[in-house]
Amino acid sequence: MLRLALIVMAVVLVAVSPASATLLFDDISRANSSPPRDLERGSPLAAITVSVLTSINQIGARMDLNSSGNLKFLIFDLNSHGLLFGTGPTAYADDGLTFKVSPVFSDFVLTPGIVYGIGAIADVAGNWSVGVPLLGTTPNFTQNNITADAHRNGNVSNFASPALLGDAQVMGLVQLFGVGPTQAVPEPATLGLLAAGFGLLTAAGRRLGGRRERRPPFLKDDLENCGRTSRPSERK
């Protein structure tokens, strides 16, 4: 029974554990310009919304740094200008126009109804890849319930203490990695498996406890008799 309980619990842990991080969002298909950005003008951020709770744990930003430098990856609320999340400085080489991807961080849950400004800020100048809308009706880009606004982006400056500048009207280019849609609580089936697993573990523990309480048929007197040594005179 103990073995069965352990198997059930292992299955439950696999069921509730997050999946490996994957690429959830990439709007590279909208790239059509790489304007230069100095430190005063700041770095562009993608205006991102989601239609369901979505967990991310890595951010990629596409740029061509003028020299090797450091990046901080950031998540702002574009409407309130509040900084919601930021990584520490990470060094990147000057390797041309590529996505610079952040280290993995603890899951950040994107919530419907909030317009996020997501991207990176650099401590060196460079060219940042964006999507300039060719028409006033250029559609937004949506992938896996994540949407980038084609007509809005944030701008962030001050590497030491990042803060938002005014918005602009282009699409910021980012990659977002994570486990995707997030469930607030386990499904009923998962809860049932958890209950079954704990029940089996409890029953197995009681059985083992009962076995430990049983005494062997030979007790104190028998042990004393077994320990006696016959003397030579007693053998006669």
C-alpha positions in Angstrom: 0.0 0.0 0.0 2.9 2.4 0.8 4.3 1.8 -2.7 0.9 2.6 -4.3 0.6 5.8 -2.2 4.0 7.0 -3.3 3.1 6.3 -6.9 -0.1 8.3 -6.6 1.7 11.2 -5.0 4.3 11.2 -7.7 1.6 11.4 -10.4 0.0 14.3 -8.5 3.2 16.3 -8.2 3.9 15.9 -11.9 0.3 17.0 -12.7 0.6 20.2 -10.6 4.2 21.1 -11.5 4.7 23.8 -14.0 5.8 22.8 -17.5 9.2 23.8 -18.9 9.4 27.4 -20.1 8.7 27.9 -23.8 8.6 30.8 -26.2 5.1 32.2 -25.8 5.3 35.4 -27.8 7.5 36.8 -30.6 6.4 39.8 -32.8 9.6 39.8 -34.9 7.4 39.5 -38.1 6.4 43.2 -37.5 10.0 44.5 -37.5 10.6 47.1 -40.2 12.8 49.8 -38.6 15.8 50.1 -36.2 16.1 53.7 -35.2 19.1 54.9 -33.1 18.5 55.5 -29.4 20.8 57.5 -27.1 20.6 57.3 -23.4 18.5 60.5 -23.1 15.8 59.3 -25.5 15.6 56.0 -23.6 14.7 52.5 -24.7 11.3 51.5 -26.3 9.0 49.1 -24.5 6.3 47.0 -26.0 2.7 47.8 -25.0 1.4 44.3 -24.0 -2.0 43.1 -22.8 -3.3 39.6 -22.1 -6.7 38.1 -22.3 -6.1 35.4 -19.6 -3.7 35.2 -16.6 -0.3 34.4 -18.1 3.0 33.5 -16.4 6.3 34.7 -17.9 9.8 34.1 -16.6 12.1 35.5 -19.4 12.0 38.6 -21.6 13.9 39.2 -24.9 14.4 42.6 -26.5 15.8 43.1 -30.0 18.6 45.7 -30.4 22.0 46.4 -31.8 24.2 47.9 -29.1 26.9 50.3 -30.1 29.3 48.5 -27.7 29.1 45.8 -25.1 27.1 46.9 -22.2 24.5 46.1 -19.5 20.8 45.6 -19.8 18.0 45.6 -17.2 14.7 43.9 -18.2 11.6 45.7 -17.0 7.8 45.5 -16.7 5.9 48.7 -16.2 2.2 49.6 -15.9 2.0 52.0 -18.8 -1.1 53.7 -17.5 0.0 54.3 -13.9 3.8 54.5 -14.8 4.5 52.2 -11.9 7.5 49.9 -12.2 6.2 46.4 -11.5 9.3 44.3 -12.0 13.0 44.7 -12.9 16.0 42.5 -13.2 19.5 43.4 -12.1 22.1 44.5 -14.7 23.3 41.7 -17.0 26.2 42.1 -19.4 25.7 41.6 -23.2 28.2 41.6 -26.0 27.9 43.8 -29.1 26.7 41.0 -31.4 24.6 42.9 -33.9 20.9 43.2 -34.2 19.7 40.2 -32.1 17.3 39.4 -29.3 19.0 39.8 -26.0 17.2 37.4 -23.6 17.1 37.9 -19.8 18.1 35.4 -17.3 15.3 33.3 -16.0 13.4 35.0 -13.2 10.5 33.9 -10.9 7.2 33.6 -12.6 5.5 37.0 -13.2 1.8 36.8 -13.8 0.4 39.1 -16.4 -3.2 40.1 -15.6 -6.0 41.0 -18.0 -7.0 44.7 -17.9 -3.5 46.1 -17.4 -1.4 47.6 -20.2 2.2 46.5 -19.6 5.3 48.2 -20.9 7.8 45.3 -21.3 11.3 45.4 -22.6 14.8 46.4 -21.6 16.9 49.4 -20.9 20.7 49.7 -21.7 23.5 51.6 -20.3 24.9 52.2 -23.8 23.4 53.6 -26.9 22.2 51.5 -29.8 19.6 50.8 -32.4 16.3 49.3 -31.2 14.1 47.2 -33.4 10.5 48.4 -33.7 7.5 48.0 -35.9 6.3 51.2 -37.5 2.7 51.0 -38.5 2.4 51.5 -42.2 -1.2 52.4 -42.1 -3.5 53.9 -39.5 -5.4 50.6 -39.4 -2.3 48.3 -38.9 -3.7 45.5 -36.7 -2.2 44.6 -33.4 -0.2 41.4 -33.1 -1.7 38.6 -30.9 -0.1 35.2 -30.1 -1.1 32.8 -27.3 -3.5 35.3 -25.7 -0.8 38.0 -25.6 -1.2 41.2 -27.7 1.3 43.9 -28.7 -0.3 47.2 -29.5 0.7 48.3 -33.1 0.2 52.0 -32.2 1.6 52.4 -28.8 5.0 51.9 -27.0 6.5 53.1 -23.8 9.9 54.7 -23.4 12.1 54.2 -20.4 15.3 56.2 -19.4 17.7 56.4 -16.5 19.5 53.1 -16.2 20.3 53.5 -12.5 16.6 54.1 -11.6 14.4 53.4 -14.6 11.4 55.7 -15.2 9.0 56.1 -18.0 9.0 59.0 -20.4 6.1 59.8 -22.7 4.5 57.1 -25.0 5.1 56.9 -28.7 3.2 55.2 -31.6 5.2 52.2 -32.7 5.2 48.5 -31.8 8.0 47.4 -29.5 9.5 44.1 -30.4 9.9 41.5 -27.6 10.0 37.8 -26.9 8.2 36.5 -23.9 8.9 33.1 -22.4 7.1 31.2 -19.7 4.6 28.5 -18.9 1.6 30.3 -20.4 -2.0 30.5 -19.0 -2.1 30.2 -15.2 -4.7 28.5 -13.1 -5.4 30.2 -9.8 -6.3 26.9 -8.0 -5.9 23.2 -8.9 -8.6 21.5 -10.9 -11.1 19.3 -9.0 -9.5 16.2 -10.5 -6.1 17.2 -9.2 -7.6 17.9 -5.7 -9.1 14.4 -5.8 -5.8 12.8 -6.6 -4.2 14.8 -3.8 -6.8 13.6 -1.3 -6.4 10.0 -2.5 -2.7 10.1 -2.2 -2.8 11.6 1.3 -5.4 9.0 2.3 -3.2 6.1 1.1 -0.2 7.5 2.9 -2.2 7.8 6.1 -3.5 4.2 5.9 0.0 3.0 5.1 1.4 4.8 8.1 -1.2 3.3 10.4 -0.4 -0.2 9.2 3.3 0.3 9.8 2.5 1.7 13.2 0.4 -1.3 14.1 3.2 -3.7 13.1 5.6 -1.9 15.3 3.3 -2.2 18.4 2.9 -6.0 18.0 5.2 -8.0 20.3 6.9 -11.3 19.5 5.6 -14.4 21.3 8.7 -14.7 23.5 8.9 -12.0 26.1 11.0 -11.1 29.1 11.0 -14.6 30.8 11.9 -16.3 27.5 14.7 -13.9 26.9 16.1 -14.6 30.4 15.9 -18.4 29.9 17.6 -18.1 26.5 20.4 -16.1 28.1 21.1 -18.6 30.9 24.3 -20.7 30.6 24.2 -24.3 32.0 27.0 -25.1 34.5 28.9 -28.3 34.2 27.4 -29.6 37.5 23.9 -29.0 36.1 24.6 -31.2 33.0 25.1 -34.3 35.3 
